[in-house]
């Protein structure tokens, strides 16, 4: 079960894809957002509610794939906004799930840095970027008694890591890690690359305690010692280090998996004006800065940088140096559907061997 902060401020609902639509009552002046757990600054949300009179509610999902199933099964009719990884926007547009996005609807799109507009130029017709970062490895050197510096160290681990590893429950990312560890690009999909990555994940299975994501609190498995190494997003690593400074976060030598998250209004939303207003509010530079600082993630809002402290801007975990960026890569969405489905089936098979919870 996920630990969700600030429950006293907002009614935050955690939902898995199998729940009935009857869970969500429709209110004319309430917007509902699909989001990851612990991925919002509720002080900013509270200001939005007080300023506009619009109520806000979140429905939480565990992985990109869980969110996809939620949208597919409900035809997105129960939600107004979704936070999604930018590499999935094109697929969502093809499904007809996303409403248009432009500067007229969301004027604060003007604050997005040109660097991020050029990274995924085709998405801005239906999404606006929000945060970006790296997916790497966090581990406990004090418990391991050694060093992890590469993806291969996690995918072909030492014996002491048996049942001490927590791997992300996302087939696209999981395959990306194995591809990088095998010497391929995350975007490789030829038969040799797919076979190598798949075999590596199967061989790693006895060392994996479970597939999921660590809770970002003092009960996290990485803090209690239940697990010693996890795949983790950089901002969450900073959050966990506040509880346990012995945690070390690394971008593997083979390079990180880069990610960028976007905000989109759903095509089936019955409250589109309120949804656009909320996204625009989040991208007010001072609000964007506060959210970035709270979540420990870099913002794509260039104007927000003026409101962020030097220690945040100069933190190499939050803002990786050019050398790290040069050996890291975004996913380009070019895997054939057969490859994508194969990795999903593989992950399900690995999970069914045991595990699949949050630690």
PEPETA-V45364 format. One record per backbone hydrogen bond with DSSP energy under -1.0 kcal/mol. NH is the residue of the N-H (numbers start at 1). CO is the residue of the C=O. E is the energy in kcal/mol with one decimal. If there is no record, write none. Layout:
nh->NH co->CO e->E
nh->NH co->CO e->E
This chain:
nh->9 co->6 e->-1.5
nh->10 co->6 e->-1.4
nh->12 co->10 e->-1.3
nh->13 co->58 e->-2.5
nh->15 co->60 e->-1.4
nh->19 co->16 e->-2.0
nh->23 co->20 e->-1.6
nh->24 co->21 e->-1.8
nh->30 co->27 e->-1.5
nh->31 co->55 e->-2.6
nh->33 co->57 e->-2.8
nh->34 co->81 e->-2.8
nh->35 co->59 e->-2.3
nh->45 co->41 e->-1.6
nh->46 co->42 e->-2.2
nh->47 co->43 e->-1.8
nh->48 co->44 e->-2.0
nh->49 co->45 e->-2.5
nh->50 co->46 e->-2.4
nh->51 co->47 e->-2.6
nh->52 co->48 e->-2.6
nh->53 co->49 e->-2.3
nh->55 co->29 e->-2.8
nh->57 co->31 e->-2.2
nh->59 co->33 e->-3.1
nh->60 co->13 e->-1.9
nh->61 co->35 e->-1.9
nh->67 co->63 e->-2.1
nh->68 co->64 e->-2.4
nh->69 co->65 e->-2.0
nh->70 co->66 e->-2.2
nh->71 co->67 e->-2.5
nh->72 co->68 e->-2.4
nh->73 co->69 e->-2.5
nh->74 co->70 e->-1.7
nh->75 co->71 e->-1.3
nh->77 co->74 e->-1.5
nh->79 co->76 e->-1.4
nh->80 co->32 e->-3.0
nh->81 co->32 e->-1.9
nh->82 co->264 e->-2.3
nh->83 co->34 e->-2.2
nh->84 co->262 e->-2.3
nh->86 co->260 e->-3.6
nh->88 co->85 e->-2.2
nh->89 co->86 e->-1.4
nh->92 co->88 e->-1.9
nh->93 co->89 e->-2.5
nh->94 co->90 e->-2.1
nh->95 co->91 e->-1.5
nh->96 co->93 e->-1.1
nh->97 co->92 e->-2.4
nh->99 co->265 e->-3.2
nh->101 co->125 e->-2.7
nh->106 co->102 e->-2.8
nh->109 co->106 e->-2.0
nh->110 co->107 e->-1.7
nh->111 co->108 e->-1.8
nh->112 co->109 e->-1.6
nh->113 co->300 e->-2.3
nh->117 co->113 e->-1.5
nh->118 co->114 e->-2.0
nh->120 co->116 e->-1.1
nh->123 co->120 e->-1.7
nh->126 co->123 e->-2.5
nh->127 co->123 e->-1.1
nh->128 co->263 e->-1.8
nh->130 co->261 e->-2.8
nh->132 co->298 e->-1.9
nh->133 co->259 e->-2.0
nh->135 co->257 e->-1.8
nh->136 co->232 e->-2.6
nh->137 co->250 e->-2.2
nh->138 co->230 e->-2.5
nh->139 co->248 e->-2.4
nh->140 co->228 e->-2.1
nh->144 co->140 e->-2.6
nh->145 co->141 e->-2.5
nh->154 co->151 e->-1.4
nh->155 co->151 e->-2.4
nh->156 co->152 e->-2.7
nh->161 co->158 e->-1.9
nh->162 co->159 e->-2.0
nh->164 co->161 e->-2.5
nh->165 co->207 e->-1.2
nh->166 co->229 e->-2.4
nh->167 co->210 e->-1.7
nh->170 co->168 e->-1.1
nh->174 co->170 e->-3.0
nh->175 co->171 e->-2.4
nh->176 co->172 e->-1.8
nh->177 co->173 e->-2.2
nh->178 co->174 e->-1.8
nh->179 co->175 e->-2.7
nh->180 co->176 e->-2.5
nh->181 co->177 e->-2.5
nh->182 co->178 e->-1.5
nh->183 co->180 e->-1.4
nh->184 co->179 e->-3.0
nh->188 co->185 e->-1.7
nh->194 co->190 e->-2.5
nh->195 co->191 e->-2.5
nh->196 co->192 e->-2.1
nh->197 co->193 e->-2.6
nh->198 co->194 e->-2.5
nh->199 co->195 e->-2.5
nh->200 co->196 e->-1.9
nh->201 co->197 e->-2.0
nh->202 co->198 e->-2.1
nh->203 co->199 e->-2.4
nh->204 co->200 e->-1.6
nh->207 co->204 e->-2.4
nh->208 co->205 e->-1.5
nh->209 co->165 e->-2.5
nh->210 co->165 e->-1.1
nh->212 co->167 e->-2.6
nh->217 co->215 e->-1.2
nh->220 co->217 e->-1.7
nh->221 co->359 e->-4.2
nh->223 co->220 e->-1.3
nh->224 co->220 e->-2.4
nh->225 co->221 e->-1.5
nh->227 co->221 e->-1.6
nh->228 co->164 e->-2.8
nh->229 co->164 e->-1.7
nh->230 co->138 e->-2.9
nh->231 co->166 e->-1.6
nh->232 co->136 e->-2.0
nh->234 co->134 e->-2.2
nh->237 co->233 e->-1.7
nh->238 co->234 e->-1.8
nh->239 co->235 e->-1.9
nh->240 co->236 e->-2.4
nh->241 co->237 e->-2.2
nh->243 co->240 e->-1.2
nh->244 co->240 e->-2.3
nh->247 co->244 e->-1.9
nh->248 co->139 e->-2.8
nh->250 co->137 e->-3.0
nh->253 co->149 e->-2.3
nh->255 co->252 e->-2.3
nh->257 co->135 e->-1.6
nh->258 co->329 e->-2.7
nh->259 co->133 e->-2.1
nh->261 co->131 e->-2.8
nh->262 co->84 e->-3.7
nh->263 co->128 e->-2.7
nh->264 co->82 e->-2.0
nh->266 co->80 e->-2.6
nh->267 co->97 e->-2.8
nh->269 co->266 e->-1.8
nh->275 co->271 e->-2.1
nh->276 co->272 e->-2.8
nh->277 co->273 e->-2.0
nh->278 co->274 e->-2.0
nh->279 co->275 e->-2.2
nh->280 co->276 e->-2.5
nh->281 co->277 e->-2.0
nh->282 co->278 e->-2.3
nh->283 co->279 e->-1.4
nh->284 co->281 e->-1.6
nh->288 co->284 e->-2.9
nh->289 co->285 e->-2.2
nh->290 co->286 e->-2.1
nh->291 co->287 e->-2.5
nh->292 co->288 e->-2.2
nh->293 co->289 e->-2.3
nh->294 co->290 e->-2.4
nh->295 co->291 e->-2.6
nh->296 co->292 e->-1.4
nh->297 co->292 e->-1.5
nh->300 co->130 e->-2.1
nh->302 co->111 e->-2.2
nh->302 co->300 e->-1.0
nh->307 co->304 e->-2.1
nh->308 co->305 e->-1.5
nh->313 co->309 e->-2.0
nh->314 co->310 e->-2.4
nh->319 co->315 e->-3.2
nh->325 co->321 e->-2.1
nh->326 co->322 e->-2.2
nh->328 co->325 e->-1.2
nh->329 co->256 e->-1.7
nh->340 co->336 e->-2.2
nh->341 co->337 e->-2.7
nh->342 co->338 e->-1.9
nh->343 co->339 e->-2.1
nh->344 co->340 e->-1.9
nh->345 co->341 e->-2.5
nh->346 co->342 e->-2.0
nh->347 co->343 e->-2.5
nh->348 co->344 e->-2.3
nh->349 co->345 e->-2.1
nh->350 co->346 e->-2.4
nh->351 co->347 e->-2.7
nh->352 co->348 e->-2.3
nh->354 co->351 e->-2.4
